[in-house]
Amino acid sequence: MDGDTQLFQSVAKLGQPKRSPANYFTQAQELLVAPCGSVPVPLRTSVVCNTAISVTRDPKINRSPIDAIATSHNIADLHSAIGDYLQREAQKLSHRVGGPRYSTNTCDLPFSQLAVWHAVCLQQKPFHLGADLNPAQTVNAAPPSTTWHYGRYDAVVFNVNPSKEWPQSGLEGHGIGEIQLIFRPVPPHGQRPRWHDRFLAYIRRFDIVPQRGSERNPVTSMHILHRAKRASGEYIGDVVPLSQLQAPVNLVPRFGKTANKQMSSVNSIALLNEFWLNKYWNKDLFYALNQSCSTLN
């Protein structure tokens, strides 16, 4: 192929329309009206307020014992966290990440198997009304592998107060956490308990470090986060409905005076305990973290 032909083809491609991004809001509506039996249930795509949440039809792991998942994903308290989740559900309490652990790792659970996904797609309506729909973003929750020795766990904003809505409320009524596991309980054969259609996530929480009487660093105007830990030194994590996820966020490692020479692009988050919450990652996150409720559309 000569140079003129290559140039012509390159120019022709520039004039071709770009592929439209997936619209999970529309897909969720279509699934709601789909004929019974034509789509897998529970529905894999749903909308909560300004966020569309979607997982693939087929999980990465169809079914596996809870203890095996806890080991492969390095979540020592997964069994007890599920027990606490079920207790909150029974008492109709809101789901948070943190607080006392009431269940033990030997407590009785009404199921013993989990289906597991390694990613979820989140799509948001734009901060300003009338703007184009934001592209969906993939949030990973994959266990250790040959490439990602510590696992690939992404951070998100999640809701802890149903009366607050992202992005209008900013971080009020919300938390920042790292998704360690995306799963659904597998009911015993022939049973359809109340929780059988729930998609859940195990999240480890980050806390905001106060900065001179403010939540933000006075120089960068960004929040500083550190991994929340219990008095025992264990990370604080809990199980919440996947529907409480609001948006992915970008964390920047806070190195301190010296950086760990062992860090790389695939382990920097795992090896550190403090991070900047990068509000400059995209304009919607910037607006959400900076604007007051009264100035929003």
N, C-alpha and C positions, 0 to 999 in steps of 0.2 A: 504494500500500500504506500503510495507516494505521499509527500508532505502536504500537498494541496488537498488531497482527499481526507487526510486525517484532520486538517484544520476545518474543512467543511462539516465533517461529522461532529466535531466539538462544538462548533457554532450552532448547528442544528439542535444539539442536545440542550443548549442554553435556552432555546426558545420553547422547549417542551414544558408543559405544565408540571409543577411539582406534585408528587403524590400527597394527597390529603391525609393529615394525621388521623389516627383512629379517634372516633368519637364514642367514648364509653357511656356518656350520658344517653345518647340515642340507643346504643346497644342495650342498656339496662331497661329502657322503655319497651323495646321490641321483645325482650325476654319475658317481660311481665304479661304480654298478651299472646305469647307463643302457645300453640295447641299443647294440651297436656300430653306428656310422653315424648315430645319432639326435642326437648332440651334437657340436659342433666339437671337434677335437683339435689341439693339446694342450688339456686341460681349462682353462677360464678361472677356475675357483674351486678353491682348495686350502686345506688346513689344515696349519699347522706349529706344533706345541706349542699355545700358548694364543692363536694368532692365525690368523684366516681372511683370505685374500688373494684379491681378485677383480678382474678386469678385464672390460671389456665384450667381447661376442662379436666385434664388428668393430673393428679398430684405426682410429685417426684417419687414418693413412697406411698403405695396404696394402703398398706397397713403394717404397723410395726408396734411391738410392745412399748409402753411408755418408758420403761427403764432403759431400753435400748436407744430410744430417741434422746433421752437425757444424757446418755453416755456419748453418743455420736456428736451431739451439739454442745457438749460441755455445760449442761444446765443441771447442776446438782440438786436443786430444789424444785425441779419441774413437777414431780408428783405432788408435793405439798402445795405448790402454787395453783395447780389445778383444783386441789381440794378447797383452797380458799376461794377460788373463783366460783365454784359450785355453791359454797356457803353464801356468798354475796348474792348470787342469783336467787337462791331460795328465800333470802330475806329482802329481795328487791332493793338492794343497795347499789349505789353507783360504783363503777370499777375504777380504782386508782392503782398507781404503782408505788408501793411503799406501805409503811405501817407494820404493826405486829404480824407475825406469821402464826396463825391459829392451827393449821393442819400440820401433820407430820408426814414424812416420806413413807410411812407405812399405813396411812389412813385408807379406809375403804373408798373406792371409787366405783361408779356404776358402769364403767367401761375400762378396758385394759389395752386397747389398740388406738393408734392415731394414724390418720392420713396426713402427709406432710408436703407442703409446697416450699420451694426455695426462693420464691420471688412473688411480689405483688405489684400491680401497676396502679399508680395513683394519677388521676387527672383532675385538674382544678379549673373552675370557672375563673376568668381573669379578675383581678382586684377591681379594675375599673369597668363598669358596665358598658357594654357595646363593643369591647375589644374582642379579637378573635379568641377562640377557645385555646387554652394552653395545651401543648403536646403532652401526652401521657409520659410519666417517668417511672422507670423500674426501680423498685426498692428490693434489695437482696437480703436474704436471710439464709445463707448457705453455710453448711458445716465445713470444717477444715478439709482441705484437699491438697494435692501436690503443688498447686500454684498458690493457693491461699492457706498457708499453714495454720493460721489462727482463725480461719473462717472468714466469710465475707458478710458482714453485718452492717447494714446502713442505718442512718439515723432519721427520725421522723418527728414531726409535731403530732401529739395525740391529745385527745380531749379527755378531761377529767371532771368537767362540770357541764351537764347537758344544757344549762341555761346560757352558756357562752358559745359563740359561734365563730369559727375561723373563716376568713381573716379579720372580720370586723372587731373581734375582741382582742386581737393580738395574742400575747402569751397568757393573758388573764383567763383562767379556767383551763389552761393547757399545760402540757409538760413536754420535755424533750427526752427522747429515749432511743436506744439502739435495739432494733428488732433481732432477736435471737432465733425465733421459731415462728412459722406460720403453719397452722394445723387445724384439723377438724376431728373431733372424737368419732370413732367408729362404733355405732351402737351394737349391742349384742344382737345376734341373728333373730329376726322376727320382731324386734322392738323398735318403736318410734318415740323415744322419750322427748321431753320438751326441748332438750338441748341438741337434738340430733342434726339440726340444720345450721348450727353455729360454726362460723369460721372465727378462729381465735389467733391471738399472737402473744408470745412471751416477750416482754419488753424489759430491758434494763435501763434504769433511769439515770439521767444526768441532773445535777443540781446546779443552780446559778450561784456563782461566787459574788457576794456583795462587793461593790467597788466605791469606797469613800462616800457612803451614804446613798449610793445609787446602784441600780442593777447593772449598769453598763460601764465599761471602761471609759474614763474621760478622754483618752487620747484617740482610741479607735471607734468609740461609740458602739462597740460590739459587746455582747454578753460573753463572759467567761464561764465555761461549764467544767464541772469535774464529776467523775463517776461517783454516784451515790453508794455508800457502803453502810452496812449494819455495824453495830458495836463489835461484832465478831470479826469484822474485816471482810465478810462476804458481800458481794455486789447485791444491790437491791433490785429485784425483778419481780414481776407479777404477770398474770395472764389477764388480758382484756379482750373484749370483742374486736375483731378486725375492723368493724365499722367505726371505731373511735379514732382510727388513723386519719389525719387531716392533710399532711403535706410532707414531702421529703425535705430535708435540710442538709446543708453542707457544713462539715466541721473542719476547721483548720488546726493542725497540731500546735499546741503551745509548748515550745521546746524548753523554755526556761533559760538559764545562763548558758548551758551547753546542750547540744543535741546528741541523742543516742546514735552512735555510729552504725548500729545494727538496723536502723530504720530504713524502710524502702516504701515504695508506692503500695505494696500489698500488706504491710504490717504496721504502718505508722499509727493507725488508730488503736490497734490492739496493744501496742507497747506503751502508750501514754495514758495518763489519767486526767489531763486538763486540755481543754480545747477552746478555740474561739468559735462562737456561733456566727458563721459568715453571712451577715445580712445583705452583703453586696453580691451574693451568688446570682440572684435574679431580681427583677424589679418588683415582682409580686411579693416576694419575701421581704424586700426592703420596705415597701409600703406597709405591709402588715405589722412589721416590728417598729415602725416609726409614727404611723398616723394614729390619732385618737379616734374613738368611735364617732365623735361628732363630725369629723371631717370626711368620713367614708361615704361613698355613693350608696 
